[in-house]
Amino acid sequence: MRSFNGHSGLARRTFLGGLATGGVGMAVAQAAPPQPLAARLPDAMTRPGGADLPYGLPAAQEAQVERTLSTAAGFPVWRTPLQHQRGIITPSGLHFAVHHNGVPDIAPERHTLKVHGLVHKPLRFDLERLLRYPMVSRVHFLECAGNSAANALSPTALDQTLGEIAGEVSCSEWTGVPLAYLLNEAGVKDSAQWVVAEGADGGSHSRSLPLKALLEHGMVALYQNGERLRPSQGYPMRLFMPGWEGNVNVKWLHRLEVTDAPAYTKDESGLYTQVLADGRIERFAFHMEVKSVITHPSGQQRLPEPHGFCEIAGLAWSGRGRIARVDVSLDGGRTWAAAQLHGPVLDRAFTRFTLPWQWNGRKADLMSRATDEHGRTQPLRSEWKRRYAMHSFNHYNAVQAWRVQADGRVENVYA
Amino acid sequence: MRSFNGHSGLARRTFLGGLATGGVGMAVAQAAPPQPLAARLPDAMTRPGGADLPYGLPAAQEAQVERTLSTAAGFPVWRTPLQHQRGIITPSGLHFAVHHNGVPDIAPERHTLKVHGLVHKPLRFDLERLLRYPMVSRVHFLECAGNSAANALSPTALDQTLGEIAGEVSCSEWTGVPLAYLLNEAGVKDSAQWVVAEGADGGSHSRSLPLKALLEHGMVALYQNGERLRPSQGYPMRLFMPGWEGNVNVKWLHRLEVTDAPAYTKDESGLYTQVLADGRIERFAFHMEVKSVITHPSGQQRLPEPHGFCEIAGLAWSGRGRIARVDVSLDGGRTWAAAQLHGPVLDRAFTRFTLPWQWNGRKADLMSRATDEHGRTQPLRSEWKRRYAMHSFNHYNAVQAWRVQADGRVENVYA
């Protein structure tokens, strides 16, 4: 791995030394010197302010920051505008959502969760009872198996925003009841190996999951970011399996059937099965693999000026554990430098990374490559494509590249 | 400190052993056995679901979960319903807010931040330029100096919800530009000691803050929980000083004047100065001290049945650092047991604690007492009252007690 010295980017050590003494500010100010100090009071100071609301909303001036809707898949896919997110928590209003059968309107007082099948004592939990169980809270990302599908399928890189390309991933604080409590109370029989989870939506979305993993990591999530789940996220309850592909986190959960084999439901035999390059079928590939994206600068943004300072910032995550490092390249993968990880670095959660950059006004291909604590690292697109059949698109985790053009415009490119 | 053995609560070790083998579930199910398994499909499964929104909203069925408004202080105080919060992140829509002069409507493209006074180079930052600086993200609580004022002032404990009593505290992920970058770029003069921060609201709310602390911990916050600040929280920018009383985190920040002495603004000489019991004045007491509240069960809630399992859950925080331990009493402070802290335990952030409890159906006085990493611990109400003059109410951090009556109703009491 080569250093940045003599390279289009600013040497990392030099830059970071500059931060402590005000160097970073200088870099910005040099390019656009401050305006003169005006004496006039801001308008807002000349009149009383307005009223507030019992449940607050975003600024009207930020109304353009919303999820984008695509129906190209045959069902609505709402994507998080990750290019507008800072920090690791996605606002609940901007959490991605994929609905195969719409958003059901469920009366919470009538909703129940049934635990049955290979158990000694079938149980049914209403919400009131479930809320009395001990709960745990965890910050975890959630990613659709089909996130970044266009990058996998399209022969040429589409000129889209980051959210449009890879916005089927978000990160929240999830709170709920560990599944082990409920399954142990029902008493699973010795022959039990799998659990079929079913949602109370019009299409009864359902997935088969290995019992052992559910006992270890599964929760019935009741809260997201401090408040009860929203309808779009499974109100009043959903299954949550940290790090696993989105669709197994069954929303509007109403039934857990303990079985000795997978049910091969329509959902797992159809949409969420991959075909490998050699023609074999990959079923039950639950984990979302290590991945990262540079959120800023990213697709369709424009750097305001050449020779200006720009903080490269991004998000990394892995369905198998913590992020260990993120490397960033400014020259299309020829050289790499370690980005700074911002804490807390949590298990199966978004992790922020940044790298200071002094853009010299010339074309630059930016890439990020994350590695998790198990040493797994992102493939290049060409490597990923070699593994899967031409038409496969799930679990795409290849390195994302952005080209900064000489005029400052940023575009999606294949590295 | 005595153990729970032979006490009205379940022995901690016995209970936690039970968790692993399904004991906790049993405790709940014994009290209310499961309903028979019904065969009928839930209504929602018999029809297609509805549409989603570009910016998602909470479930209509949860509309009662909102901030409560009090104008008893002469200005609006919106309190977080902490009794409904799980996890450590407060939804932005439920973040507490105190407005002395209403919520100004600010056009972001015209808003600027001026840094002037004892600096070598006065600067003015517009939003576009500020957004180009390196940013940091931190999860921190924010608490109004006057939180829990009624508990400090009222001679008898008011029968209110937790949110009404102590809801002027919330916790978010804040993202912004470290103040050190801006102040260093302006170049503070040797004589500089203080900074006066002013908001662009109709009353020009302003506070004097020590320069040294601002350089170490201060940020100009631009984002809260992943999205731009909301108007109620200072859109487009606010000062943020982790762990310091709410009002110094000046909202709608438009001016930082570097000075050699405090300005003794109306805001710091009036509302936010305390009178001690001996008549002395306590100015510039910035830190919010270590504090905790049991969120469940809490004021005006009702335990559904005697001899039932109840998870005692709460929040603890300290303006000086991390929470080191929380002790819980079930007998009005006679005996205490260490609660479990749930990670991540972050610096100057909400920390979750829980303790399993088997309620025996008799009157019980529940209390929590937090201790931070510096060994500071919460006083009893009587101890707190001895320190301050009769009419003082800011910085109230005494132990909160809840009485569970024999009928299961929970009430605020003074311990």
Interface residues (C-beta under 8 A of the other chain):
Chain A: L19 T21 G22 V24 G25 M26 V28 A29 A32 P34 Q35 P36 L37 A38 P42 D43 A44 M45 T46 R47 P48 G49 G50 A51 D52 L53 P54 Y55 G56 L57 P58 A59 Q61 E62 V65 E66 R67 T68 L69 P76 W78 H84 Q85 R86 G87 I88 I89 T90 P91 S92 G93 L94 H95 A97 H99 N101 G102 V103 P104 D105 I106 A107 P108 R110 H111 T112 K114 H116 K121 P122 L123 R124 F125 D126 E128 R129 R132 Y133 P134 M135 V136 S137 V139 E173 W174 T175 Y181 L182 N184 E185 G187 A200 D201 G202 S204 L222 Y223 N225 G226 E227 R228 L229 R230 P231 S232 Q233 Y235 P236 W252 H254 P304 G308 F309 C310 E311 A313 H342 P344 L346 R352 T354 P356
Chain B: L19 T21 G22 V24 G25 M26 V28 A29 A32 P34 Q35 P36 L37 A38 P42 D43 A44 M45 T46 R47 P48 G49 G50 A51 D52 L53 P54 Y55 G56 L57 P58 A59 Q61 E62 V65 E66 R67 T68 L69 P76 W78 H84 Q85 R86 G87 I88 I89 T90 P91 S92 G93 L94 H95 A97 H99 N101 G102 V103 P104 D105 I106 A107 P108 R110 H111 T112 K114 H116 K121 P122 L123 R124 F125 D126 E128 R129 R132 Y133 P134 M135 V136 S137 V139 E173 W174 T175 Y181 L182 N184 E185 G187 A200 D201 G202 S204 L222 Y223 N225 G226 E227 R228 L229 R230 P231 S232 Q233 Y235 P236 W252 H254 P304 G308 F309 C310 E311 A313 H342 P344 L346 R352 T354 P356
